[in-house]
C-alpha cells in the first residue's frame, strides 16, 4: 500500500517541476518566434524586441521614407527582428496592424540593444544581411539582379497601390513601392495580362532599384 501511495506523490512533484519550467519559459521575453509563411511553408525565425524610443517609426524603405512610414508599436517585445542591414533592421510589426504594414524597417538605435545582440547571436552568429530560414542561415539578396544583367528598360507597368518589393517571389522584403513606373526585367516576355498572384521582376523608378512586386499592385 505504501508503494501505491508514493507513486501519485512522485507524479505530483514532477508535475510541479514541469509547470515551474513552463512558467520560466513564459517569463523569458527574449526568445525566438517562428513565423510560418502559408504561401510556401517556409519558417522564418525572428527575435522579439521592444521599441525603446517614443516617436520611432517604421518605413517601407531604407532611405525613402516618403513612400510609406508609420508609428512603431510601443508594446513590449511587439516587433520581431528578421534581418539587419547596416544601421536598420527589418522587423515584423505584429498582427494588430493593417496587413501591408506587417513588415517594415526601423533604426537599430530605436530597438532594445539586448534583443539586437540576441538576434545577432542566433545559430552561432548572424552577420549583415543574414537571416534564418527553415533553420538555416541564408544571405538576403539585397540586389536580386546582378549589375551585368540590368539591360535597359523593358516593358513598362504602372504601380497602382502599395506593395512590398521582395528579393524573390514570397521572399525577403527589401523595400516597398506605391506609385511610378515599373520596368520589367528582360526575362519577362511581353506581358498581356497581369496575374494578381504573380511576382514580377523589374526596376521601380520611384525608389530606383530592382526587385519583385506582386501583380495585384501593378497594371499595364
LUMTORKOL-725409 format. One line per field, with one value per residue: residue number from 1; residue in one letter; chain; z, x, y of N, C-alpha, C in turn. Coordinates in Angstrom, 2 decimals, padded with zeros to 5 digits. Example, Ala and Ser with C-alpha at 12.3 -4.5 7.8 and 13.67 -1.06 7.14 Angstrom:
<pts>
torba [1	2]
kepa [a	s]
bagu [A	A]
n.zz [007.80	007.08]
n.xx [013.19	012.85]
n.yy [-005.69	-002.25]
ca.zz [007.80	007.14]
ca.xx [012.30	013.67]
ca.yy [-004.50	-001.06]
c.zz [007.80	007.87]
c.xx [013.20	012.90]
c.yy [-003.30	000.03]
</pts>
This chain:
<pts>
torba [1	2	3	4	5	6	7	8	9	10	11	12	13	14	15	16	17	18	19	20	21	22	23	24	25	26	27	28	29	30	31	32	33	34	35	36	37	38	39	40	41	42	43	44	45	46	47	48	49	50	51	52	53	54	55	56	57	58	59	60	61	62	63	64	65	66	67	68	69	70	71	72	73	74	75	76	77	78	79	80	81	82	83	84	85	86	87	88	89	90	91	92	93	94	95	96	97	98	99	100	101	102	103	104	105	106	107	108	109	110	111	112	113	114	115	116	117	118	119	120	121	122	123	124	125	126	127	128	129	130	131	132	133	134	135	136	137	138	139	140	141	142	143	144	145	146	147	148	149	150	151	152	153	154	155	156	157	158	159	160	161	162	163	164	165	166	167	168	169	170	171	172	173	174	175	176	177	178	179	180	181	182	183	184	185	186	187	188	189	190	191	192	193	194	195	196	197	198	199	200	201	202	203	204	205	206	207	208	209	210	211	212	213	214	215	216	217	218	219	220]
kepa [x	x	x	x	x	x	x	x	x	x	x	x	x	x	x	x	x	x	x	x	x	x	x	x	x	x	x	x	x	x	x	x	x	x	x	x	x	x	x	x	x	x	x	x	x	x	x	x	x	x	x	x	x	x	x	x	x	x	x	x	x	x	x	x	x	x	x	x	x	x	x	x	x	x	x	x	x	x	x	x	x	x	x	x	x	x	x	x	x	x	x	x	x	x	x	x	x	x	x	x	x	x	x	x	x	x	x	x	x	x	x	x	x	x	x	x	x	x	x	x	x	x	x	x	x	x	x	x	x	x	x	x	x	x	x	x	x	x	x	x	x	x	x	x	x	x	x	x	x	x	x	x	x	x	x	x	x	x	x	x	x	x	x	x	x	x	x	x	x	x	x	x	x	x	x	x	x	x	x	x	x	x	x	x	x	x	x	x	x	x	x	x	x	x	x	x	x	x	x	x	x	x	x	x	x	x	x	x	x	x	x	x	x	x	x	x	x	x	x	x]
bagu [A	A	A	A	A	A	A	A	A	A	A	A	A	A	A	A	A	A	A	A	A	A	A	A	A	A	A	A	A	A	A	A	A	A	A	A	A	A	A	A	A	A	A	A	A	A	A	A	A	A	A	A	A	A	A	A	A	A	A	A	A	A	A	A	A	A	A	A	A	A	A	A	A	A	A	A	A	A	A	A	A	A	A	A	A	A	A	A	A	A	A	A	A	A	A	A	A	A	A	A	A	A	A	A	A	A	A	A	A	A	A	A	A	A	A	A	A	A	A	A	A	A	A	A	A	A	A	A	A	A	A	A	A	A	A	A	A	A	A	A	A	A	A	A	A	A	A	A	A	A	A	A	A	A	A	A	A	A	A	A	A	A	A	A	A	A	A	A	A	A	A	A	A	A	A	A	A	A	A	A	A	A	A	A	A	A	A	A	A	A	A	A	A	A	A	A	A	A	A	A	A	A	A	A	A	A	A	A	A	A	A	A	A	A	A	A	A	A	A	A]
n.zz [000.00	000.74	-001.28	-003.38	-002.63	-002.78	-005.44	-006.73	-005.40	-006.37	-009.05	-008.82	-007.82	-009.99	-011.84	-010.78	-011.03	-013.83	-014.46	-013.29	-014.85	-017.33	-016.69	-016.28	-018.87	-020.14	-018.88	-019.85	-021.94	-024.18	-026.63	-029.39	-032.16	-034.43	-037.56	-039.65	-043.04	-044.97	-047.71	-048.83	-046.97	-045.51	-042.72	-040.77	-038.83	-036.05	-033.76	-030.83	-029.98	-028.11	-028.80	-028.09	-028.23	-027.96	-030.43	-032.53	-035.86	-038.45	-041.74	-045.25	-046.85	-046.79	-046.65	-048.24	-046.94	-047.70	-049.23	-047.68	-044.26	-040.77	-037.34	-034.89	-032.86	-029.36	-027.61	-025.38	-026.65	-029.13	-031.80	-034.21	-035.01	-038.22	-040.15	-040.30	-041.68	-042.11	-040.33	-039.76	-039.18	-040.51	-039.53	-038.22	-037.72	-036.09	-035.54	-035.22	-036.94	-040.15	-042.93	-044.94	-043.51	-042.02	-042.25	-041.95	-041.97	-039.36	-037.36	-035.82	-033.52	-032.28	-031.08	-028.44	-027.26	-026.17	-027.29	-029.97	-029.88	-029.09	-031.34	-033.23	-032.31	-032.95	-034.04	-033.92	-034.80	-036.65	-039.53	-041.30	-043.37	-043.14	-042.41	-040.69	-042.11	-042.50	-040.55	-041.30	-041.99	-044.11	-046.81	-047.48	-050.50	-051.33	-053.64	-056.08	-058.83	-060.72	-061.55	-064.19	-065.51	-065.80	-068.12	-069.84	-070.18	-069.81	-070.77	-069.70	-066.71	-064.42	-061.13	-058.91	-056.33	-052.87	-052.39	-051.21	-052.01	-053.02	-052.52	-053.97	-055.31	-052.82	-050.92	-049.05	-047.79	-049.27	-049.74	-050.66	-052.77	-054.13	-056.24	-059.56	-062.38	-063.44	-064.61	-066.43	-066.08	-068.54	-068.78	-068.64	-070.91	-073.37	-071.61	-071.50	-069.87	-066.44	-063.70	-060.60	-058.44	-059.28	-059.27	-060.31	-061.79	-061.76	-062.31	-060.18	-060.77	-058.81	-056.40	-057.41	-057.75	-058.19	-058.00	-056.85	-057.37	-056.45	-058.69	-058.13	-057.46	-059.69	-063.04	-066.59]
n.xx [000.82	002.00	003.80	002.05	000.84	002.92	003.52	001.63	002.47	005.06	004.49	003.01	004.95	006.71	005.03	004.71	007.32	007.52	005.57	006.73	009.01	007.82	006.60	008.86	009.86	007.83	008.09	010.44	011.18	012.80	012.94	012.99	010.79	008.84	007.69	005.25	005.03	002.37	002.24	004.37	005.18	007.49	009.59	010.19	012.60	012.59	013.41	012.02	011.63	011.76	010.56	012.37	012.41	010.31	008.06	009.34	009.55	008.44	009.50	008.88	011.06	014.63	015.97	014.04	011.71	009.44	007.76	006.28	005.47	005.07	003.90	005.88	005.02	004.64	004.35	005.65	008.18	006.99	007.72	009.53	012.67	013.88	016.01	019.19	020.39	023.02	022.54	019.93	016.99	014.98	011.74	009.08	005.92	003.86	000.53	-001.54	-001.96	-002.57	-002.45	-000.60	001.27	002.71	005.42	008.43	011.09	013.29	015.23	018.18	018.96	016.61	015.71	015.65	018.82	019.72	018.04	018.74	021.40	020.92	019.60	021.68	023.33	022.16	022.17	024.94	025.92	024.94	025.49	025.63	022.81	021.87	019.77	017.61	016.27	014.05	015.52	018.13	020.99	020.65	021.68	020.55	019.35	020.05	020.38	018.75	019.11	021.94	024.53	025.52	023.37	021.43	019.78	018.96	015.66	012.75	009.47	006.96	005.23	002.70	002.64	000.00	-000.91	000.13	002.77	004.92	008.39	010.30	013.06	012.83	010.17	007.70	009.67	012.38	011.55	012.65	012.07	009.57	006.87	004.65	003.78	004.44	006.52	007.18	009.66	009.87	011.99	014.23	013.87	011.22	008.73	006.75	004.17	000.77	-001.34	-001.84	-001.19	-002.73	-001.58	000.94	004.47	006.47	009.53	011.38	012.37	011.90	011.10	010.48	011.85	014.25	015.40	015.88	013.66	011.17	007.71	004.34	001.68	-000.86	-000.53	000.08	-000.41	-001.12]
n.yy [-001.21	001.21	001.61	002.00	004.36	006.18	006.65	008.46	010.79	011.20	011.68	014.02	015.80	015.85	016.99	019.54	020.56	020.58	022.49	024.75	025.04	025.61	028.03	029.62	029.70	031.11	033.54	034.41	036.79	037.32	035.40	033.10	033.52	031.67	032.35	031.27	031.13	030.89	030.81	029.42	027.63	028.19	028.56	031.30	032.60	034.73	037.42	038.69	042.15	045.18	048.47	051.26	054.01	056.72	057.82	056.61	055.35	053.12	052.23	051.69	051.52	051.77	054.83	056.03	057.40	058.72	057.14	055.27	055.31	054.60	054.76	053.11	050.32	050.68	048.65	046.20	044.08	043.84	044.03	042.03	040.95	040.39	040.53	042.26	045.25	047.17	050.10	049.55	047.51	044.91	044.36	042.33	043.55	042.79	041.44	043.21	045.32	046.90	044.65	045.33	046.65	044.87	044.29	046.16	048.65	049.67	051.89	050.63	051.88	052.49	050.24	047.76	047.17	044.74	042.82	043.09	042.21	039.57	038.57	038.76	036.79	034.40	031.01	030.67	033.06	035.83	037.77	040.94	041.44	038.79	036.01	033.67	030.87	028.29	026.96	027.38	029.42	032.12	034.21	037.49	038.54	041.52	042.96	041.76	041.51	041.07	043.44	043.24	042.25	044.11	045.18	047.77	049.30	047.46	046.31	048.57	048.73	049.93	051.13	050.80	050.61	050.31	048.07	045.47	045.22	042.49	040.19	037.94	035.86	035.71	036.07	037.62	040.83	043.80	046.37	048.85	049.94	052.42	053.92	055.26	054.17	050.82	048.99	046.17	043.30	041.95	039.25	038.68	037.87	039.64	041.06	040.50	040.16	040.71	038.78	038.57	037.21	036.75	037.19	039.85	040.70	043.61	047.09	049.76	053.08	054.82	054.28	053.61	051.01	047.42	044.60	042.19	042.51	042.03	041.14	042.22	044.81	046.18	047.50	047.37]
ca.zz [000.00	000.78	-002.63	-004.21	-002.23	-003.11	-006.87	-007.06	-004.88	-007.31	-010.24	-008.48	-007.74	-011.35	-012.49	-010.28	-011.68	-015.23	-014.51	-012.99	-016.04	-018.33	-016.26	-016.54	-020.31	-020.48	-018.35	-020.62	-023.09	-025.35	-027.20	-030.83	-032.70	-035.79	-038.33	-040.76	-044.24	-045.57	-049.16	-049.28	-045.83	-045.01	-041.36	-040.68	-037.42	-035.68	-032.34	-030.33	-029.47	-027.71	-029.34	-026.89	-028.41	-028.27	-031.71	-033.55	-036.99	-039.42	-043.12	-046.25	-047.49	-046.16	-047.47	-048.94	-046.00	-048.30	-049.85	-046.65	-042.92	-039.78	-035.98	-034.35	-031.66	-028.12	-026.77	-025.14	-027.47	-030.14	-033.13	-034.26	-035.95	-039.27	-040.52	-040.06	-042.80	-041.66	-039.11	-039.73	-039.12	-041.00	-038.42	-038.32	-036.90	-035.31	-036.23	-034.91	-037.87	-041.49	-043.48	-045.70	-042.57	-041.19	-042.34	-042.19	-041.48	-038.22	-036.96	-034.71	-032.33	-031.67	-030.52	-027.25	-027.71	-025.75	-028.28	-031.18	-029.63	-029.09	-032.74	-033.91	-031.80	-033.38	-034.87	-033.92	-035.21	-037.92	-039.99	-042.04	-044.43	-042.96	-041.69	-040.51	-042.95	-042.41	-039.62	-041.93	-042.22	-045.52	-047.18	-048.06	-051.78	-051.34	-055.07	-056.73	-060.22	-060.80	-062.35	-065.60	-066.10	-065.84	-069.53	-070.31	-069.63	-070.51	-070.82	-068.55	-065.97	-063.54	-059.76	-058.60	-054.89	-052.13	-052.30	-050.82	-053.01	-052.44	-053.16	-054.80	-055.02	-051.44	-050.20	-048.13	-048.15	-049.39	-049.96	-050.96	-053.80	-054.18	-057.40	-060.55	-063.40	-063.06	-065.86	-066.30	-066.45	-069.90	-068.73	-068.86	-072.27	-073.39	-070.73	-071.98	-068.75	-065.16	-062.71	-059.28	-057.53	-059.94	-058.88	-061.49	-061.53	-062.51	-061.66	-059.83	-060.88	-057.59	-055.41	-058.13	-057.51	-058.74	-057.07	-057.25	-056.86	-056.80	-059.77	-057.67	-057.29	-060.99	-064.19	-067.88]
ca.xx [000.00	002.85	004.34	000.97	000.57	004.02	003.56	000.97	003.25	006.15	003.90	002.63	006.17	007.20	004.14	005.03	008.57	007.22	004.85	007.67	009.84	006.99	006.43	010.11	009.93	006.89	008.59	011.61	010.63	013.67	013.07	012.77	009.48	008.81	006.55	005.00	004.51	001.49	002.36	005.33	005.53	008.81	009.62	011.04	012.96	012.70	013.68	011.21	012.36	010.96	010.94	012.78	012.32	008.98	008.04	010.04	008.69	008.86	009.40	008.89	012.37	015.75	016.35	012.89	010.57	008.27	006.89	005.34	006.01	004.00	004.46	006.23	004.30	005.38	004.09	006.89	008.52	005.93	008.32	010.39	013.75	014.05	017.42	019.79	021.15	023.65	022.00	018.49	016.53	013.64	011.01	007.67	005.30	002.75	-000.72	-002.58	-001.88	-003.00	-001.57	000.50	002.25	003.27	006.87	008.99	012.44	013.39	016.62	018.62	019.04	015.28	015.37	016.35	020.11	019.86	017.36	019.56	022.53	020.43	019.37	022.96	023.98	021.44	022.83	026.39	026.29	024.42	026.11	024.79	022.01	021.71	018.56	017.43	015.17	013.99	016.58	019.44	021.37	020.55	022.01	019.44	019.78	019.63	020.33	018.39	019.57	023.35	024.72	025.73	022.12	020.48	019.83	018.00	014.30	011.84	008.08	006.64	003.98	002.45	002.29	-001.29	-001.18	001.34	003.15	006.31	009.34	010.94	014.29	012.36	008.75	007.41	010.93	012.68	011.20	013.81	011.58	008.15	006.54	003.22	003.48	005.51	006.66	007.89	010.23	010.07	013.26	014.15	013.49	009.77	008.25	005.75	003.05	-000.52	-002.26	-001.13	-001.78	-002.70	-000.71	002.23	005.52	007.15	010.84	011.55	013.03	011.00	011.71	010.17	012.93	015.50	016.04	015.27	013.08	009.93	006.48	003.19	000.88	-002.06	-000.17	000.55	-001.32	-000.48]
ca.yy [000.00	002.40	001.82	002.54	005.74	007.09	006.94	009.73	011.90	011.46	012.29	015.40	016.60	016.04	017.94	020.89	020.97	020.89	023.76	025.82	025.23	026.27	029.41	030.32	029.94	032.16	034.80	034.81	037.52	037.30	034.08	033.11	033.22	031.15	032.83	030.37	031.77	029.88	030.78	028.43	026.79	028.49	029.03	032.47	032.76	036.13	037.67	039.80	043.32	046.34	049.78	052.00	055.47	057.24	058.51	055.84	055.00	052.12	052.69	050.62	051.52	052.48	055.97	056.62	057.41	059.36	056.15	054.83	055.17	054.52	054.72	051.80	049.98	050.81	047.49	045.44	042.91	043.72	043.83	040.85	041.23	039.37	040.64	043.57	045.81	048.41	050.70	049.30	046.12	044.60	043.75	042.00	044.60	042.27	041.13	044.17	046.43	046.52	043.62	045.91	047.20	043.81	044.34	047.48	048.88	050.56	052.13	049.80	052.72	052.58	048.93	047.30	046.61	043.35	042.00	043.13	041.32	038.20	038.17	038.59	035.59	033.20	029.99	030.86	034.42	036.33	038.99	041.87	040.83	037.35	035.65	032.23	030.42	026.83	026.54	027.56	030.81	032.49	035.58	038.24	039.15	042.93	043.33	040.49	041.48	041.48	044.65	042.93	041.79	045.23	045.55	048.76	049.30	046.58	046.75	049.42	048.60	051.07	050.78	051.44	050.54	049.97	046.68	045.26	044.73	041.32	039.70	036.85	035.61	035.31	036.01	038.70	042.19	044.69	047.73	048.98	050.94	052.74	054.76	055.32	053.15	049.60	048.48	044.72	042.71	041.40	037.83	038.60	038.09	040.71	040.74	040.98	040.05	040.70	037.89	039.21	036.47	036.53	038.14	040.38	041.28	044.85	048.22	050.84	054.41	055.57	054.12	053.41	049.72	046.22	043.64	041.54	043.11	041.20	041.70	042.93	046.23	046.68	047.44	047.64]
c.zz [000.00	-000.60	-003.54	-003.90	-002.64	-004.58	-007.23	-006.56	-005.83	-008.58	-009.99	-008.43	-009.14	-012.10	-012.06	-010.93	-013.12	-015.36	-014.23	-014.19	-017.13	-017.99	-016.53	-018.02	-020.74	-020.01	-019.10	-021.91	-024.34	-025.82	-028.66	-031.17	-034.11	-036.46	-039.53	-041.90	-045.00	-047.08	-049.62	-048.13	-045.35	-043.59	-041.23	-039.22	-037.13	-034.18	-031.87	-029.78	-029.07	-028.40	-028.15	-027.03	-028.76	-029.58	-032.82	-034.64	-037.80	-040.81	-044.06	-046.92	-046.58	-047.09	-048.26	-048.02	-046.59	-048.91	-048.85	-045.32	-041.93	-038.39	-035.55	-033.06	-030.43	-027.16	-026.57	-026.05	-028.61	-031.55	-033.05	-035.37	-036.93	-039.80	-040.29	-041.31	-042.36	-040.34	-038.96	-039.60	-039.81	-039.88	-038.84	-037.28	-036.10	-036.12	-036.07	-035.74	-039.23	-042.11	-044.22	-044.80	-041.65	-041.15	-042.60	-041.60	-040.34	-037.88	-035.78	-033.41	-031.60	-031.02	-029.27	-027.67	-027.28	-026.75	-029.59	-031.03	-029.65	-030.51	-033.43	-033.47	-032.25	-034.24	-034.99	-034.41	-036.59	-038.28	-040.68	-043.19	-044.35	-042.10	-041.55	-041.21	-042.95	-041.64	-040.25	-042.09	-043.72	-045.70	-047.81	-049.35	-051.89	-052.76	-055.87	-058.19	-060.26	-061.79	-063.84	-066.30	-066.15	-067.23	-069.90	-069.59	-070.46	-070.57	-069.54	-067.99	-065.03	-062.17	-059.37	-057.11	-054.18	-052.10	-051.88	-052.02	-052.34	-053.21	-054.09	-054.51	-053.61	-050.57	-049.34	-048.66	-048.19	-049.64	-050.20	-051.96	-053.74	-055.36	-058.40	-061.53	-062.88	-064.35	-065.70	-066.75	-067.81	-069.90	-068.88	-070.34	-072.22	-072.62	-071.29	-070.90	-067.46	-064.19	-061.32	-058.33	-058.12	-059.49	-060.12	-061.07	-062.39	-061.69	-061.42	-060.01	-059.65	-056.56	-056.07	-057.87	-058.09	-057.64	-057.63	-056.58	-057.34	-057.76	-059.32	-057.50	-058.59	-062.02	-065.44	-068.21]
c.xx [000.85	003.42	003.29	000.75	001.68	004.00	002.85	001.77	004.38	005.63	003.56	003.85	006.73	006.35	004.42	006.30	008.34	006.51	005.78	008.58	009.08	006.81	007.69	010.27	009.03	007.37	009.82	011.17	011.49	013.85	012.66	011.33	009.65	007.54	006.39	004.37	003.69	001.63	003.31	005.87	006.95	008.71	010.65	011.34	013.20	012.97	012.85	012.09	011.38	011.49	011.19	012.67	010.90	009.05	008.77	009.05	009.32	008.67	009.43	010.25	013.40	016.14	015.23	011.68	009.31	007.31	005.83	006.08	004.87	004.63	004.76	005.45	005.19	005.11	005.38	007.01	007.51	006.49	009.28	011.42	013.90	015.48	017.88	020.55	021.72	023.08	020.51	018.21	015.18	012.92	009.59	006.96	004.10	001.48	-001.77	-002.47	-002.38	-001.98	-000.38	001.58	002.84	004.79	007.34	010.39	012.41	014.87	016.99	018.68	017.71	014.86	016.19	017.67	020.32	019.20	018.15	020.75	022.10	020.18	020.71	023.70	023.29	022.31	024.34	026.85	025.77	025.10	025.12	024.10	022.03	020.48	018.50	016.15	015.16	015.19	017.97	019.72	021.36	021.02	020.79	019.92	019.28	019.54	020.04	018.80	021.02	023.52	024.86	024.44	021.06	020.49	018.68	016.66	013.41	010.45	007.72	005.27	003.86	002.02	001.03	-001.65	000.10	001.55	004.60	007.13	010.15	012.21	014.00	010.89	008.56	008.66	011.13	012.19	012.47	013.38	010.08	007.91	005.04	002.84	004.63	005.51	007.50	008.35	010.58	011.47	013.13	013.78	011.99	009.48	007.16	004.51	001.77	-001.59	-001.45	-001.87	-001.64	-001.73	000.67	003.22	006.30	008.47	011.01	012.26	012.00	011.72	011.44	011.29	014.25	016.18	015.21	014.71	011.80	008.74	005.31	002.26	-000.32	-001.78	000.24	-000.57	-000.54	-000.58]
c.yy [001.25	002.69	002.42	004.00	006.68	007.50	008.23	010.93	012.23	012.12	013.75	016.30	016.88	017.05	019.36	021.41	021.36	022.24	024.93	026.10	025.96	027.73	030.22	030.63	031.07	033.52	035.28	035.47	037.34	035.87	034.15	032.78	032.66	031.64	031.91	031.14	030.74	029.79	029.68	027.59	026.99	029.02	030.14	032.76	034.24	036.24	038.85	040.91	044.40	047.59	050.70	053.51	055.87	058.03	057.79	055.42	053.87	052.68	051.49	050.49	052.16	053.61	056.62	056.62	058.00	058.35	055.69	054.74	055.19	054.40	053.28	051.56	050.12	049.64	046.70	044.24	042.72	043.60	042.66	041.05	040.07	039.35	042.07	043.99	047.15	048.88	050.47	047.81	046.02	043.88	043.40	042.85	044.10	042.14	042.21	045.45	045.95	045.57	044.21	046.50	046.13	043.88	045.76	047.58	049.89	050.72	051.23	050.59	052.84	051.27	048.64	046.64	045.17	042.42	041.96	042.17	039.86	037.71	037.89	037.33	034.30	032.30	030.24	032.21	034.78	037.64	039.90	041.15	039.30	037.10	034.13	031.82	028.90	026.27	026.60	029.04	031.08	033.94	036.24	038.89	040.59	043.48	042.07	040.38	041.93	042.63	044.34	042.52	042.89	045.83	046.48	048.70	048.41	047.18	047.50	049.05	049.79	050.57	051.53	051.38	050.12	048.46	046.55	044.82	043.63	040.94	038.52	036.64	035.07	035.30	037.26	040.05	043.02	046.13	047.72	050.08	051.22	053.63	054.63	054.18	051.99	048.94	047.01	044.30	042.02	039.92	037.63	038.79	039.16	040.29	041.35	040.93	039.96	039.79	038.50	038.53	036.18	037.61	038.54	041.04	042.52	045.91	049.32	052.17	055.26	055.48	053.75	052.08	048.58	045.33	043.07	042.22	042.25	041.92	042.50	044.43	046.90	046.66	047.76	049.13]
</pts>
